[in-house]
Amino acid sequence: MTAVSNLKSGKKSPYFGKILVILIFAAASAVSVFVCVGIGTVKFSIAEIWRALWIDDDSTARLLIWNLRFPRVLVGGLVGICLSLSGCILQGVMRNTMASPSTIGVTGGASFIGYLTLVAFPAYAYLLPIGSIVGAFVTTMLIYALAYQKGVSPVKMILSGMAVSALFSAFNDIIKTFFADSLGNASGFLVGGLNGAGWDSFRMILPYAAAGMFVCLFLPAKMNILMLGDETANSLGLRTERFRLFLIAVSSLLAGAAISAAGLISFVGLVVPHIARLLVGSDYKYLFPASALLGFTLVTACDTVGRVIMPPGEIPVSIILSFIGAPFFLYLLRTRKKDRE
Amino acid sequence: MYFGFRGITIRFGKKTVLEDVSLEIPKGKIVSLIGQNGCGKSSLLKTISKAVTPRSGSAVYRDKEVKRYPPKVLAQKIAYLAQVHTSPPDIDVRTLVSYGRYPYSKFGRGLTAQDGVIIDRAIEMTGLRGLQTQALSTLSGGERQRAWIAMAICQEPEILILDEPTTYLDISYQVEVLELVRKLNREMGITIVMVLHDLNLAARYSDCLIAIKNSRICASGTPREVLTEENLERIFEIEAQVFEDARHGCPWFIPIQTTFHKGEAT
């Protein structure tokens, strides 16, 4: 429809800027792959990276790039995409821009069921994402039930999120203490971070992440209608209750997949949708791709910073992100105006 | 019955808001619900947007309970504008108006050229042409209300329901909105059902008034039949003098005093 009206008026599309932002984010994601693969104790040029990605020989470059750094970047990128999309969806479901997997305690719940899965089936690490996804779903439903009354009150949401997080982290500590032996096999999930994330992790979460991303392609129109409030959305013919339940399932799928690969990574799901919203607005048609690409770039970049900043040691990506995310969260709490009505 | 309500009872907790209310809306007319705050007039309309679930009874469209229609099909027939609108602040007018085409959307398909034509027409009718790329948050209250009405027009409804469309607006915008509503009725044949607070405006712009008091309909008919001195005292607890406007033939009134402390006064 915009195309029609723009042809008529002969003006440049008002959506041009938004599309440009998305293209820039896409370029940044592509660049971040090469930069993040190239940087480290051993540095590689783009030509070397390109060669190592395609030619399988026994060189150090191939070993370092293909077996270690490249899969790690991919896992980080996937985790970033999943958390960002999950945050975007949750903000729509709760109709509240303070919602994200970490602020409402989804990460805690997902890890808890994840731990239980590992303890119960120590030999089947591939069940971990399913456990996390179930955990994420249960927690989101819980928070939703606790905080929702015709729109989620931010205070209730954050407080119940904190309470639920605290509870689950207590459970998690108990499990980690008493079942340390059964938890041997999922390093990223336990420590929180991408250290050691390789092709295994990538293959483990890819199906869930891909399914979640695919579903997101079909959500924007309905998400936009949902943002008009339940009364209006209902009278436009959207089955709001059913759609919300579906959205909670999709966001859990995405969050659970990310958490099972990288454990507790806070703030991506909050900060990324926020920055994207500032740049492309709240139309989900633009918000989803912008968030996904920004999430990809942010997580891979932060992981690389953590990897190279204090050699030979490594700072987990979650810590780097907290350094950026926590002040940003406080800033939001202070400046957030009543942005509806 | 073309459109109306059958045996609606609404309770909030123990409080009975409406008791067995049945009401038929004549096709092609402008009908206003009036009554004091909390009398249940908005709640009655909210049974259509599912914001209120009646204890018993249902809204009826073409002899069928509205909940028996698939939601999108119903949204092509009945448009509903809530009293308080929520939307992301940055969406522009045209985008908001285009959401009115949602009931006609098919899975995985964007807006068609025909949708574009209908959106253009709605924007034209509501006089928003120059504002269509502006963000909703930059508009005045009256302009914003017109944008929401334009969205409802895009649903191409037979019936438009408005819950207090003039609340929070300056008087000039109140009149503007009601003029627009009447234009939709006269030119497009849309049946209008609305809740209005201002009785003089309700009398001026409605074909039919329905007054609700003590959980029941206590008066209905043309403005001249409903807006009488006796009814104003009975329903609204005011003593008032009612006049008739020669130009439009509609009644209007000037309040004199409230009746609930009539005994104490003078």
Interface residues (C-beta under 8 A of the other chain):
Chain A: M1 T2 V4 S5 P14 R95 K150 G151 F218 A221 N224 I225 M227 L228 G229 D230 E231 T232 N234 S235 L236 G237 L238 R239 G281 S282 D283 D339 R340 E341
Chain B: K46 I48 S49 K50 A51 P70 P71 K72 V73 L74 A75 Q76 I78 A79 Y80 L81 A82 V84 H85 T86 S87 P88 P89 D90 I91 D92 R94 T95 S98 Y99 G100 Y102 P103 S105 F107 G108 G110 L111 A113 D115 G116 I119 D120 Q132 T133 Q155
